[in-house]
Amino acid sequence: MIRRDEVYKIGILNKPHGVRGELLFTFTDDIFDRVEAEYLVCLMDGILVPFFLEEYRFRSDSTALVKFEGVDTAEQARRFTNVEVYFPIRHADEAPADELTWSYFAGFRMEDTRHGHLGEVTDVDTSTINTLFVVDRGDGQGELLVPAQEAFIRDIDRTHRVITVSLPEGLLDMDNAEET
């Protein structure tokens, strides 16, 4: 069984395309094209299920047409409409660090050089020009938004899944002030 902590979200399947079972795939990370992986993981009825790629081709820098093995008709492909797609972390770990996207870091623990443990990165917000790590502080303390700026990152330990940052003085105080 594939566990949620073994994968990270890279996109969503949209509607079927054509009659051969192809699906339109909107992705936030093209890691599936940059490392050797034979399958993608889909969230089907609450269960993470691997589906082997038969072929794929890009339509733009954020969409592709994918064809899974055993999905040969538009009717079979319909069951994948609006299904979230994940990628195995162990395959992403094989990629050179400079080829990783920010979304890979969801699930990493975040530590600050002055403040210690900040929490777990639960999401990466790319909706604005400034990419932000969404960090769950745990124990009901809420979320912390940390700029995903290389200037703040001191170390990334991919083995232990830890990001060490050195945040500017007052950044944590600003986030706490917004909550009150």
N, C-alpha and C positions, 0 to 999 in steps of 0.2 A: 504494500500500500504506500502511495506517495503522500508524504506529510506536507503541510503548508510551509513549514520552515525549510523544505528542500527545494522550493521553487520561488520565483518572483514573477510578478505580473508584467507581461510585455505587450498586451493589447486585448482586442476583442474581435470576435468573428462577427461579420455583418450578415448580409443576405447571400443566398446562393447566386452563383454567376453561371449562366448557361445551363446545359442539360447533362454535363458530364460529372457533376458533383463538386465542382470548384466552388470556393467560398471567397468572398471579399474579406480581407483581413486588414484591420486598421491597427497598426503597431506603434508603440512608443520607443521600442528598442529593436534594432535589426540584428541582434546578437545571433539569431538563428542562421543568418547568412555569413557571419564572421567566424564562427567556430564549428567544429565537426559535431553535429547532432542529428540523429536520425528521426527524432520525434519532437512534438510539442505536447504540452500538457493542457488539457481542457477541463474546466470545472463543469461537470455534468451532474445535475441533480445533487449538488453539494459534495460530490466526490471528484478528486483529481484523477483524471484518466489520461494515459499517454496515447497519442495517435501518431502513427508513423507517416512521415511526409512522403508522398509519391513524387510530387513536384511542386514548385512555386515559381512565380515570376512577379517582379515588381511592376507596379503601375505608377507609383510616385515615390517620394521619399518617406511617406508614411502609410502607404497601402500596398498590398500585394494580393495576388490570387493564389490560394493554396489548394492543394488536392491531397486528401488523406487516402491512404490505402484502404480499400474496402468501401469507400464512399464514392459510388459511381453514378448516382442519379441526383437530380435536383431535389427530389422528395427526400432522399437520405440526407442530403446536405441541409435541408430545412431545420432539422433538429439541432443544428449548431448555431442557429441565428441568435445573436446577442450573447454568445457564450464567451466568458473570459478565458484568455490564453496565458499560460505561464511557461517559463523556461527553467530547466533544471540548473540549480546553482552550481552543481559539480561540473557541468559543462562550461558554464560561464567562467568558473575559476581557472579554466585552461586558457582563457583569452589574455593577451597582454594587457597590463593595467591601462595603457593609453587607449585601448579600444573599448573600455567599459563605459556605459552610460550611467547617469545619476541613478536611474531606477534600480540598478543592480544593488545599490546599497540599502534598500529596504530590508529590514531584519537585522542590520548591524547594530551593535551597541555603540553609543556615543559617549566619549569621555572628554572632559576639558582639562587642560593642563593645570588650571588654578582651582576649579570647582569640583573636579572629580567626575563621578558618574552623573550623566545628564538624563539617560533613558535609552529607549530603543527607537530607531528610525522605523516608523510605521508606513511612511509614504514619502514621495518626493513630489512637491508641487511645482510644475513647470508651466502653470497657467499665466504667469507674468514673466517679464523680462529677467527678473531675478529668481533663479531656481532656489527653492527652499527645502531643507530637510524638515519633515514633520516628525518631531520626537515626542513619544509618549513618556512622560516623566514617571508614570507608575504611581501606585498608592493614591489614586484619585487627585493627583496634583495637576492634571490637565496636560495640554500639549504645549510644546515649545517649538517655535519656528526658528530654524538656524539657517542662515544663508549658506548655500553650497558654493562657497568661494574657495578656490585653491589656496588663496593667501591665508585662510584660517586653518586649513588642514595641515597638521603636523605629521601624521602617520596614518597609514591604512594597513591594518593587519588582516589580510584576507583569510588566513588560516583560522584565527580566533574570531573573525568578523567584528572587529573593533575599529572605529574611526576616532582618532585622537585629534582634537581641535584646540586651538588657542584663540578663544573668542575675545574681541575687544572689550575693554573695561566698560561696564554699564549695559552691555547688550542683554544679559540675562535680567537685569533690573528693569529694562524697558519692557520686556515680554511680561514680567510679573505685574508691572504697573497697568498693562492693558487688561489684565484679568480682574482687577479690583474696581 
